[in-house]
């Protein structure tokens, strides 16, 4: 057998040899700084590196910027210890400090890659310089404090976005990995959305902190979120929120050359193991969720995006049964459109506007097209009091001084209605948005009103699906922030907490609705291609393939026997 110049028996094929890595796809997650020792045959790892989020500002304070979100491949050596550094969250501005800037989050790193800590939020009481009134730079930039013109902090390229800027009367939300922080008057200015697009985790990381929100509001640990900016300053004021600590997730990859020697191919064909394409169609499980609706201007909660599922043993939204599996033709390209979450209704001017509806999500399968309807926007209180808007799940109603306003209706087999608001005696009431699993909570002078605050998570519950291998709640309704405080951004059944945006790719309602998602699960003998690269394909222990679409793209399948 002739040999090439390198001396390898290669059947006459001469070319570059690609380095192989056999890391067994082992995944290690670090929530505190420690060591990860690679396996002997590992040569390439994929790392998701989340830095610590920035602390929130005080006194119409800007939201803290999210920690940097970095997903990258790194060349490593086998049987070698590498330090995974997990950055801490930035400190809040303590009470009753005045003219003090919030602290930025700390960097996280693995091997040669570093993710930058989120920028601290600006404080109203400080000078205009960046880091006092203006937000600090970071992985994502901190939002600016109110009281005068000031820029939001700048985000780091390929890791995050800018914080919201401030003009007189406005405050900025912290930048997030998925969006720029908002800017506006009043309370609860939305931070930029986080991301859940990494193939290493479907959890949402690196969301920007809310600007000018209720006191407190620490970001959850190990998610890299920005802290909440506090709404008041001066003596007697409460502290703003701390940023959340980061996380490092490392997957040791199996990667081998795409060039086979002639001997290897001949041996595989002789043994009947060489793959052969099949033109047989197959059926895929699907989960299709639309974008969530937004709250009305200081009004009713946003409804969740429509929730349609064909996963055996699970349900579609609104009490519907699982649908039939989706028929897939091999070697055919299918278009998938991911519905965006709605932008929030502004708290002024009067009459305040209703919230906006989320956008539809579409799996364009000609044999069985699937469309989930965007979530309904919440009603608005005050002189322009309105009902919630209809959608996949309906937005919550809002009432003032007498009239009753119902929640918007949900779509059959996709979601539930929003809650109804009743009022009397000059009291403003704001009902919660509906979710895929339950109706939003009704509001009255004694519940979620300007006279009675109701803690907890009042939005309609979402639904849990194990289509990705483990149960995850999505498509929860939101509550209105001013009259219903909650301890963190996401409730136990996927509801969105007060003054919080819906999580990215959850379809939940919020100050800004969460974007939608499409997930397709196919048999183990399929080979799946998705575009663009933001979307991902994972292999379950059963060998089944799971394609997750967080942005609009295409799906194509081959099958082998």
C-alpha positions as CSV (number, residue, x, y, z in Angstrom):
1,X,0.0,0.0,0.0
2,X,1.5,3.4,-1.0
3,X,2.1,5.8,1.8
4,X,1.8,9.6,1.9
5,X,4.7,11.8,2.9
6,X,3.8,11.6,6.6
7,X,4.1,7.8,6.4
8,X,0.5,6.9,7.1
9,X,-1.3,4.3,5.1
10,X,-4.1,6.4,3.7
11,X,-5.1,4.9,0.5
12,X,-3.4,7.6,-1.5
13,X,-5.3,10.4,0.1
14,X,-3.0,13.3,1.1
15,X,-4.2,16.3,3.0
16,X,-4.4,18.1,6.3
17,X,-5.1,15.9,9.3
18,X,-7.7,17.4,11.6
19,X,-7.1,17.0,15.4
20,X,-9.6,14.7,17.0
21,X,-11.1,15.2,20.5
22,X,-12.8,12.4,22.4
23,X,-14.2,14.2,25.5
24,X,-17.3,12.0,25.7
25,X,-19.4,15.2,25.8
26,X,-18.9,15.5,29.5
27,X,-20.4,18.6,31.0
28,X,-19.2,20.3,34.2
29,X,-20.9,23.4,35.7
30,X,-19.2,25.6,38.3
31,X,-21.1,28.0,40.5
32,X,-18.0,29.0,42.4
33,X,-14.3,29.2,41.5
34,X,-12.7,25.8,41.2
35,X,-10.7,23.5,39.0
36,X,-11.8,21.4,36.0
37,X,-9.5,18.6,35.0
38,X,-9.9,17.5,31.4
39,X,-10.1,13.8,30.4
40,X,-7.1,12.2,28.8
41,X,-8.5,12.3,25.2
42,X,-10.0,15.8,25.4
43,X,-8.5,18.3,23.0
44,X,-11.4,20.8,22.5
45,X,-14.0,22.2,24.9
46,X,-17.0,24.4,24.5
47,X,-17.4,26.9,27.4
48,X,-20.3,29.1,28.4
49,X,-18.8,31.8,30.7
50,X,-21.2,34.1,32.6
51,X,-19.7,37.0,34.5
52,X,-21.1,38.6,37.6
53,X,-23.9,41.2,37.1
54,X,-23.5,44.9,38.1
55,X,-25.3,46.3,41.2
56,X,-28.2,48.7,40.9
57,X,-28.0,52.4,41.5
58,X,-30.1,54.4,44.0
59,X,-32.4,57.4,43.9
60,X,-34.2,56.8,40.6
61,X,-31.3,54.5,40.1
62,X,-30.3,52.8,36.9
63,X,-30.5,49.0,36.7
64,X,-27.3,47.0,36.9
65,X,-25.8,45.7,33.7
66,X,-25.8,41.9,33.1
67,X,-22.5,40.0,33.3
68,X,-20.9,39.2,30.0
69,X,-22.4,36.1,28.2
70,X,-19.6,34.3,26.2
71,X,-20.0,30.9,24.5
72,X,-16.8,29.8,22.8
73,X,-14.7,26.8,21.8
74,X,-11.2,26.5,23.4
75,X,-8.3,24.2,22.5
76,X,-7.0,22.4,25.6
77,X,-4.7,19.6,26.6
78,X,-5.8,16.3,28.0
79,X,-5.5,15.3,31.7
80,X,-4.8,19.0,32.6
81,X,-6.3,21.1,35.4
82,X,-7.8,24.4,34.4
83,X,-9.1,27.1,36.7
84,X,-12.7,28.1,36.3
85,X,-13.1,31.6,37.9
86,X,-16.7,32.6,38.7
87,X,-17.2,36.3,39.2
88,X,-19.2,37.7,42.0
89,X,-22.1,40.2,41.6
90,X,-21.6,43.9,42.1
91,X,-22.6,45.4,45.4
92,X,-25.7,47.6,45.6
93,X,-25.7,51.2,47.0
94,X,-26.4,50.8,50.7
95,X,-29.0,52.9,52.6
96,X,-28.8,55.8,53.3
97,X,-25.8,56.5,51.2
98,X,-26.0,59.4,48.7
99,X,-23.9,60.2,45.7
100,X,-22.4,56.7,45.6
101,X,-22.1,54.6,42.5
102,X,-23.1,50.9,42.3
103,X,-20.2,48.4,41.9
104,X,-19.6,46.5,38.7
105,X,-19.7,42.7,38.6
106,X,-16.5,40.7,38.6
107,X,-15.1,38.9,35.5
108,X,-15.5,35.1,35.0
109,X,-12.9,33.1,33.0
110,X,-11.8,29.6,31.9
111,X,-8.5,28.9,30.3
112,X,-7.8,31.7,27.8
113,X,-11.4,33.1,27.6
114,X,-12.7,35.9,29.9
115,X,-16.2,37.2,30.2
116,X,-16.5,40.8,31.5
117,X,-18.5,41.8,34.7
118,X,-21.7,43.8,34.2
119,X,-21.5,47.6,34.7
120,X,-23.0,49.1,37.9
121,X,-26.1,51.2,37.6
122,X,-26.0,55.0,37.9
123,X,-27.4,56.9,40.9
124,X,-29.6,60.0,40.7
125,X,-27.7,61.7,43.6
126,X,-24.3,61.6,42.0
127,X,-22.6,63.9,39.4
128,X,-23.2,63.3,35.7
129,X,-19.9,61.4,35.2
130,X,-20.1,57.8,34.2
131,X,-20.5,55.5,37.1
132,X,-22.4,58.0,39.2
133,X,-25.4,59.3,37.3
134,X,-24.3,57.5,34.1
135,X,-24.1,53.7,34.1
136,X,-20.7,52.0,34.1
137,X,-19.3,50.0,31.2
138,X,-19.2,46.2,31.4
139,X,-20.2,42.9,29.8
140,X,-23.5,44.7,29.5
141,X,-23.6,48.4,30.5
142,X,-25.4,49.7,33.6
143,X,-28.5,51.9,33.2
144,X,-28.3,55.6,34.0
145,X,-29.8,57.2,37.0
146,X,-32.5,59.8,36.6
147,X,-32.3,63.5,37.2
148,X,-30.6,64.7,34.1
149,X,-29.0,63.6,30.7
150,X,-26.5,60.8,31.1
151,X,-25.4,57.9,29.0
152,X,-25.9,54.3,29.8
153,X,-22.8,52.2,30.2
154,X,-21.4,50.5,27.1
155,X,-21.6,46.7,26.6
156,X,-18.7,44.5,25.5
157,X,-18.8,43.3,21.9
158,X,-20.1,39.7,21.5
159,X,-20.9,39.6,25.3
160,X,-23.7,42.1,26.0
161,X,-25.5,45.3,25.2
162,X,-25.6,49.0,26.4
163,X,-27.5,50.2,29.4
164,X,-30.5,52.6,29.0
165,X,-29.7,56.3,28.8
166,X,-31.4,58.9,30.9
167,X,-32.9,62.2,30.0
168,X,-34.7,64.6,32.4
169,X,-37.4,62.6,34.1
170,X,-36.2,59.3,32.7
171,X,-34.2,56.4,34.1
172,X,-32.4,53.6,32.3
173,X,-32.6,49.8,32.7
174,X,-29.4,47.7,32.7
175,X,-28.3,46.2,29.4
176,X,-28.8,42.5,29.0
177,X,-27.1,39.8,26.8
178,X,-30.1,39.8,24.5
179,X,-31.1,43.5,24.3
180,X,-30.3,47.1,25.2
181,X,-31.8,48.4,28.5
182,X,-34.9,50.4,28.2
183,X,-35.3,54.1,29.0
184,X,-38.4,55.9,30.2
185,X,-40.2,57.8,32.9
186,X,-41.9,56.4,36.0
187,X,-41.0,53.1,37.8
188,X,-39.9,49.7,36.8
189,X,-37.9,50.5,33.6
190,X,-37.1,47.2,32.0
191,X,-33.6,45.9,31.8
192,X,-32.4,44.2,28.6
193,X,-33.5,40.6,28.1
194,X,-31.1,37.7,28.9
195,X,-30.2,34.8,26.6
196,X,-30.9,31.1,26.7
197,X,-29.4,30.3,23.3
198,X,-26.3,28.3,24.3
199,X,-26.2,24.6,23.4
200,X,-24.8,24.0,26.9
201,X,-27.9,25.2,28.8
202,X,-31.5,26.2,28.1
203,X,-31.6,28.4,31.2
204,X,-31.7,32.2,30.8
205,X,-28.6,34.1,31.9
206,X,-27.4,37.7,31.9
207,X,-30.6,39.7,32.1
208,X,-30.3,43.4,32.8
209,X,-31.6,44.9,36.1
210,X,-34.8,47.0,36.3
211,X,-34.3,50.7,36.7
212,X,-36.1,52.8,39.4
213,X,-37.9,49.8,40.9
214,X,-39.0,48.9,44.5
215,X,-36.3,48.7,47.1
216,X,-34.1,45.6,47.2
217,X,-34.3,43.3,44.2
218,X,-31.1,41.3,44.3
219,X,-30.5,39.3,41.2
220,X,-30.5,35.5,41.5
221,X,-27.2,33.8,42.2
222,X,-25.2,32.2,39.4
223,X,-27.3,33.8,36.6
224,X,-25.2,36.9,36.0
225,X,-28.2,39.3,36.2
226,X,-28.0,43.0,37.0
227,X,-29.3,44.3,40.3
228,X,-32.5,46.4,40.6
229,X,-32.1,50.2,40.8
230,X,-33.9,51.7,43.8
231,X,-36.6,54.3,43.3
232,X,-35.7,56.7,46.1
233,X,-32.6,58.3,47.5
234,X,-31.5,60.5,50.4
235,X,-31.8,59.9,54.2
236,X,-34.1,57.0,55.1
237,X,-33.9,55.4,51.6
238,X,-33.5,51.6,51.2
239,X,-30.6,49.9,49.4
240,X,-30.7,49.0,45.8
241,X,-30.2,45.4,44.5
242,X,-27.0,43.4,44.3
243,X,-25.9,41.9,41.0
244,X,-26.0,38.1,40.6
245,X,-22.9,36.0,40.6
246,X,-21.7,34.2,37.4
247,X,-21.3,30.7,36.3
248,X,-18.9,28.6,34.1
249,X,-20.2,25.6,32.1
250,X,-17.7,23.4,30.2
251,X,-18.4,20.6,27.7
252,X,-15.5,18.3,26.6
253,X,-16.3,17.7,23.0
254,X,-16.2,14.7,20.8
255,X,-14.8,16.0,17.5
256,X,-13.2,13.9,14.8
257,X,-11.9,14.4,11.3
258,X,-14.5,14.3,8.5
259,X,-11.9,12.5,6.2
260,X,-11.9,8.7,6.4
261,X,-9.2,6.4,5.0
262,X,-10.2,4.0,2.3
263,X,-9.4,1.1,4.6
264,X,-11.7,2.4,7.3
265,X,-14.5,2.9,4.8
266,X,-14.1,-0.5,3.2
267,X,-14.0,-2.2,6.7
268,X,-17.2,-0.3,7.8
269,X,-19.1,-1.3,4.6
270,X,-17.9,-4.9,4.9
271,X,-19.3,-5.0,8.4
272,X,-22.6,-3.2,7.4
273,X,-21.9,-0.2,9.7
274,X,-21.3,2.4,7.0
275,X,-24.3,4.8,7.2
276,X,-26.9,4.7,4.3
277,X,-29.3,7.6,3.8
278,X,-33.0,6.8,4.0
279,X,-35.9,8.7,2.3
280,X,-38.5,7.5,4.8
281,X,-40.4,10.3,6.6
282,X,-40.6,10.3,10.3
283,X,-42.6,12.1,13.1
284,X,-41.2,14.7,15.4
285,X,-42.4,16.0,18.8
286,X,-42.8,19.8,18.9
287,X,-43.2,22.6,21.4
288,X,-44.1,26.0,19.7
289,X,-44.5,29.0,22.0
290,X,-45.2,32.6,20.8
291,X,-43.9,35.9,22.2
292,X,-45.4,37.2,25.5
293,X,-47.5,40.3,25.9
294,X,-46.4,43.4,27.9
295,X,-48.1,45.1,30.9
296,X,-50.2,48.1,30.3
297,X,-48.9,51.6,31.4
298,X,-48.7,50.9,35.2
299,X,-51.6,48.5,34.4
300,X,-52.6,44.8,34.0
301,X,-50.1,42.0,33.5
302,X,-49.1,40.7,30.1
303,X,-50.4,37.4,28.9
304,X,-48.2,34.5,27.9
305,X,-47.6,33.6,24.3
306,X,-49.6,30.7,22.9
307,X,-48.3,27.3,23.9
308,X,-48.8,24.3,21.5
309,X,-47.3,20.9,22.3
310,X,-47.3,17.4,20.8
311,X,-45.1,15.8,23.6
312,X,-46.8,12.5,24.6
313,X,-48.2,12.7,28.2
314,X,-48.0,16.5,28.3
315,X,-50.6,19.2,27.5
316,X,-51.0,22.2,25.2
317,X,-52.0,25.5,26.8
318,X,-55.5,26.4,27.9
319,X,-56.2,22.9,29.1
320,X,-55.8,21.4,25.6
321,X,-54.5,17.9,25.0
322,X,-51.2,17.1,23.3
323,X,-51.5,17.5,19.5
324,X,-50.5,14.9,16.8
325,X,-46.8,14.6,16.1
326,X,-45.5,16.6,13.2
327,X,-44.7,14.7,10.0
328,X,-41.2,15.5,8.7
329,X,-40.0,14.8,5.1
330,X,-36.2,14.2,4.9
331,X,-34.1,16.5,2.7
332,X,-36.7,19.2,3.0
333,X,-36.0,22.7,4.5
334,X,-38.6,24.0,6.9
335,X,-38.9,27.7,7.9
336,X,-39.4,28.6,11.5
337,X,-40.3,32.1,12.7
338,X,-39.7,33.0,16.4
339,X,-42.2,35.6,17.7
340,X,-40.8,38.5,19.6
341,X,-41.9,39.6,23.1
342,X,-44.0,42.8,23.2
343,X,-42.4,46.1,24.3
344,X,-43.9,47.6,27.5
345,X,-46.6,50.2,27.7
346,X,-45.3,53.5,29.1
347,X,-46.6,54.6,32.5
348,X,-47.4,58.1,31.2
349,X,-48.9,60.1,29.6
350,X,-52.5,59.9,30.7
351,X,-54.6,58.2,29.5
352,X,-52.1,55.4,29.8
353,X,-52.0,52.9,26.9
354,X,-52.8,49.2,27.0
355,X,-49.8,46.9,26.8
356,X,-48.8,45.5,23.5
357,X,-49.3,42.0,22.1
358,X,-46.5,39.5,21.5
359,X,-45.8,38.2,18.0
360,X,-46.8,34.9,16.6
361,X,-44.4,31.9,16.4
362,X,-44.7,29.8,13.2
363,X,-43.4,26.3,12.3
364,X,-44.1,26.4,8.5
365,X,-44.6,22.7,7.9
366,X,-46.8,22.4,4.7
367,X,-48.2,19.1,5.9
368,X,-49.3,20.4,9.3
369,X,-48.6,24.1,9.8
370,X,-48.3,25.2,13.5
371,X,-48.9,28.8,14.5
372,X,-48.9,29.9,18.2
373,X,-50.6,33.3,18.9
374,X,-48.8,36.1,20.6
375,X,-49.7,36.9,24.3
376,X,-52.2,39.7,24.9
377,X,-51.2,43.1,26.4
378,X,-52.4,44.2,29.8
379,X,-55.1,46.8,30.4
380,X,-54.4,50.4,31.6
381,X,-55.7,52.1,34.7
382,X,-56.7,55.7,35.4
383,X,-59.1,57.7,33.4
384,X,-58.4,55.6,30.4
385,X,-59.0,52.3,32.2
386,X,-59.2,49.4,29.7
387,X,-59.7,45.6,29.6
388,X,-56.8,43.3,28.9
389,X,-56.1,42.3,25.3
390,X,-56.8,38.9,23.9
391,X,-54.0,36.6,22.7
392,X,-52.4,33.2,23.2
393,X,-53.1,33.9,26.8
394,X,-55.0,37.1,27.7
395,X,-53.6,40.2,29.3
396,X,-55.0,41.3,32.7
397,X,-57.7,44.0,33.0
398,X,-57.2,47.3,34.8
399,X,-59.9,49.4,36.5
400,X,-60.3,52.7,38.3
401,X,-63.2,54.1,40.4
402,X,-66.0,51.9,39.4
403,X,-66.1,50.1,36.1
404,X,-65.1,46.4,35.8
405,X,-62.7,45.5,33.1
406,X,-62.2,41.8,32.2
407,X,-59.0,40.2,31.2
408,X,-58.4,39.4,27.5
409,X,-59.4,36.0,26.4
410,X,-57.0,33.2,25.7
411,X,-56.8,31.2,22.4
412,X,-58.3,27.7,22.5
413,X,-55.7,25.0,23.2
414,X,-53.0,27.6,23.6
415,X,-53.6,29.6,26.9
416,X,-56.0,31.0,29.5
417,X,-57.6,34.4,30.0
418,X,-56.2,37.3,32.0
419,X,-57.7,38.3,35.3
420,X,-60.6,40.7,35.8
421,X,-60.2,44.0,37.6
422,X,-63.0,45.6,39.7
423,X,-62.7,48.9,41.5
424,X,-64.5,51.4,43.7
425,X,-63.8,54.5,45.7
426,X,-61.0,55.9,43.6
427,X,-58.9,52.7,43.9
428,X,-56.7,51.6,41.0
429,X,-56.7,47.8,40.4
430,X,-54.6,45.8,38.0
431,X,-55.2,42.1,37.3
432,X,-52.5,39.6,36.3
433,X,-52.0,38.1,32.8
434,X,-53.1,34.6,31.9
435,X,-50.6,31.8,31.4
436,X,-50.5,28.5,29.5
437,X,-51.6,26.6,32.6
438,X,-54.0,28.9,34.5
439,X,-56.1,32.1,34.5
440,X,-54.4,35.3,35.8
441,X,-55.4,36.4,39.3
442,X,-58.4,38.8,39.5
443,X,-57.8,42.3,41.1
444,X,-60.1,44.2,43.5
445,X,-59.6,46.9,46.1
446,X,-58.4,44.2,48.4
447,X,-56.1,42.4,45.9
448,X,-53.4,44.0,43.7
449,X,-54.6,47.5,44.1
450,X,-53.3,51.0,45.0
451,X,-54.8,50.3,48.5
452,X,-53.6,46.7,49.0
453,X,-50.3,45.3,47.9
454,X,-50.3,41.5,47.1
455,X,-46.9,39.8,47.3
456,X,-46.0,36.6,45.4
457,X,-46.6,35.5,41.8
458,X,-50.1,36.3,40.6
459,X,-49.7,35.7,36.9
460,X,-51.3,32.6,35.5
461,X,-49.1,29.5,35.8
462,X,-47.1,28.3,32.8
463,X,-46.6,24.7,31.8
464,X,-43.6,22.4,32.3
465,X,-42.3,20.4,29.3
466,X,-39.6,17.7,29.3
467,X,-39.0,17.9,25.6
468,X,-35.4,18.8,26.2
469,X,-34.9,15.9,28.6
470,X,-35.8,17.7,31.9
471,X,-38.9,19.7,32.9
472,X,-38.8,23.4,32.3
473,X,-41.7,25.8,32.9
474,X,-42.5,28.3,30.2
475,X,-45.4,30.7,29.1
476,X,-46.3,32.1,32.5
477,X,-48.4,35.2,32.9
478,X,-47.1,38.4,34.6
479,X,-48.4,40.6,37.4
480,X,-48.3,44.4,37.4
481,X,-45.4,45.7,39.4
482,X,-46.6,48.6,41.3
483,X,-49.1,46.8,43.5
484,X,-47.8,43.2,43.7
485,X,-44.1,42.8,44.8
486,X,-42.4,39.5,44.4
487,X,-39.0,38.3,45.7
488,X,-37.4,37.5,42.3
489,X,-38.0,37.6,38.6
490,X,-39.5,34.1,37.9
491,X,-42.1,32.3,39.9
492,X,-42.3,28.5,40.7
493,X,-44.5,27.8,37.6
494,X,-42.8,30.2,35.2
495,X,-44.8,33.3,36.1
496,X,-43.0,36.7,35.7
497,X,-42.4,38.7,38.9
498,X,-43.2,42.3,39.5
499,X,-41.3,44.9,37.5
500,X,-39.6,42.2,35.5
501,X,-39.3,41.4,31.8
502,X,-40.4,38.0,30.6
503,X,-37.4,35.6,30.3
504,X,-36.0,35.3,26.8
505,X,-37.4,32.4,24.8
506,X,-40.0,31.6,27.5
507,X,-43.0,33.3,26.0
508,X,-43.9,34.7,29.4
509,X,-45.6,38.1,29.9
510,X,-43.7,40.9,31.6
511,X,-42.8,44.6,31.5
512,X,-41.5,43.5,28.1
513,X,-42.8,40.1,27.0
514,X,-40.4,37.2,26.7
515,X,-39.6,36.0,23.1
516,X,-40.9,32.7,21.9
517,X,-39.2,29.4,21.1
518,X,-39.6,26.3,18.9
519,X,-38.2,22.9,20.1
520,X,-38.3,19.8,17.9
521,X,-37.4,16.3,19.1
522,X,-36.6,13.6,16.5
523,X,-35.6,9.9,16.6
524,X,-32.0,8.8,17.2
525,X,-31.4,7.8,13.6
526,X,-31.9,11.3,12.3
527,X,-29.3,13.9,11.4
528,X,-30.5,17.5,12.0
529,X,-29.2,20.7,10.5
530,X,-30.4,24.1,11.8
531,X,-29.6,27.7,10.8
532,X,-28.4,30.2,11.9
533,X,-25.7,29.1,14.4
534,X,-27.5,30.7,17.3
535,X,-30.0,27.8,17.1
536,X,-28.7,24.5,18.4
537,X,-29.0,20.7,18.2
538,X,-28.4,18.5,21.2
539,X,-28.3,14.7,21.6
540,X,-30.1,13.1,24.6
541,X,-28.8,10.0,26.4
542,X,-31.5,8.1,24.4
543,X,-29.8,9.2,21.2
544,X,-32.8,11.4,20.2
545,X,-32.0,14.7,18.7
546,X,-33.4,18.0,20.1
547,X,-33.3,21.1,17.9
548,X,-33.9,24.4,19.8
549,X,-34.8,27.6,17.9
550,X,-34.3,30.8,19.8
551,X,-34.2,33.0,16.7
552,X,-35.9,32.7,13.3
553,X,-34.2,30.1,11.1
554,X,-34.5,26.8,9.1
555,X,-34.7,23.1,10.0
556,X,-33.6,20.2,7.8
557,X,-33.4,16.5,8.5
558,X,-31.7,13.5,7.1
559,X,-32.2,9.9,8.2
560,X,-29.9,6.9,8.1
561,X,-30.4,3.2,8.3
